[in-house]
């Protein structure tokens, strides 16, 4: 049996956890609190731009030194860049926003770059296993510069997994790819994580991608980890309308406005998803045809509302 397909044994302790984790950039403060990820679990971080998603990722891989708290991977506290000249990617594999592949080298050389302490034959077997897992066999021997954007991302993921890390971190690396390419990569990524039994934490640009792959969602808003749970649970019961708006069109109106629909209170406002708004007997600003059905934009007492 190859190296890649050796299942990581189930562990009672999480593979990734952080405790009372805080950080600050001058006046900008982050308080991420406590969270953990188990073996085989895929967690996706979602939140508005500037909420702190990438900051949390940098803290978890040791790139930033916490102001308070600690990060633990596979039972050991993460050492930060202040203590290490080079971050330890055997603990947390890293797929950055922009790939760091060597364009003039073959995809095999790129994948095997971080495989250490393994003889030549075993290293070749490991690389072939990762090529198979990410469906790269057809491009064997090719220089990375000849590959498409999607193929390069497959190489980046394989490279990050080459050292069998207990944790894989991925920060918006699929943002520039088309929907079909992303979905196929995420399907193969999910299968690889489940087979390897490691823990995965991703930041994805499109929340639809998050729903496609996530076992668990972490929602970051205003520098805090404000909600954790199963994707369907968070979509059904988001704690703020900004969170709901990450997943679908929403309507937000003053709380006192009388209007039919499944409205949820949110401070001085109330909100509902666009698909929950009934047809209104008022001015229709625009009707937009969709692949299934249509979307209507209403003017209701000076408020623009969306129904679909």
Secondary structure, DSSP 8 states (H G I E B T S, - for coil): --STTS-----SS-SEEEEEEEEEETTEEEEEEEEEE-TT-EEEEE--TTSSHHHHHHHHTTSS--SEEEEEETTEE---TTT-SS--TTTEEEE-SS----TTSBHHHHHGGG--S--HHHHHHHHHHHHHHTT-GGGTT-BGGGS-HHHHHHHHHHHHHTT--SEEEEESTTTTS-HHHHHHHHHHHHHHHHHHT-EEEEE-SSHHHHHHH-SEEEEEETTEEEEEE-HHHHHHT-SSHHHHTTTS-EEEEETT----S--EEETTEEEEEGGGS---SSEEEEEEE-SSSEEEEEEETTEEEEE-
